[in-house]
């Protein structure tokens, strides 16, 4: 058992994890890249470095949670499931949210039907099916990370508000940290991972990411509130997977219109999640947060 931690200790522990975990991952990246190469699994160093940093950050949550006496599945939000009907309803709600955003894009002309697709209906269904498979995997990892472990950490040491909003801000920021620094295989050295890490934050200075950033913070807060209400992350996974599926379906049937008068509503991230998603996600957050 561990005693209660002070607010300063909780913040310090979080900052140490936030800085140390990706740095350790960056330092391990050259060795991981070399190992993959020896196994015949060639991949660009910058991508290997970012995956290594992500894995290191997730694994480092184990000692961080144990520092607060949090262990087991519940600490990761993997408690009792809600049953198939609530899960399916949450999945459909996630799809509906971003489908509405997609319709708004079409209405405003910021996205247009793809000219290279013969049957748009089939394209939507195929994109939806593929997106559900991808979405469930992505959602499980991200929700266990943000609405699972990090939510539990801040809920135990900082309260409901911190548990919802701190992981939400980090969740949004992480979506704009990208392996933009190119490192040739022949130039990989012990500090190459640190160079990739340092260069990964350049997009945060781009004013175009403001809309998507606000939208993703609201998305994270809505999912955090859903975790609060349900006590686990299963419904969060369902909603998140629904978002991914809807995005894949919209992209399968439409394309961006960079010359549109309101093109800035579709820039900065994936061409869909941006300022148009803000009111939809804000409404969803309000609905989930109501007592």
Helices and strands as residue ranges (DSSP letters): H 7-38, H 45-67, H 72-75, H 84-108, E 111-113, H 120-143, I 144-150, H 151-157, H 160-174, G 185-187, H 192-199, G 202-205, H 209-230, H 234-253, E 254-256, G 263-266, H 275-289
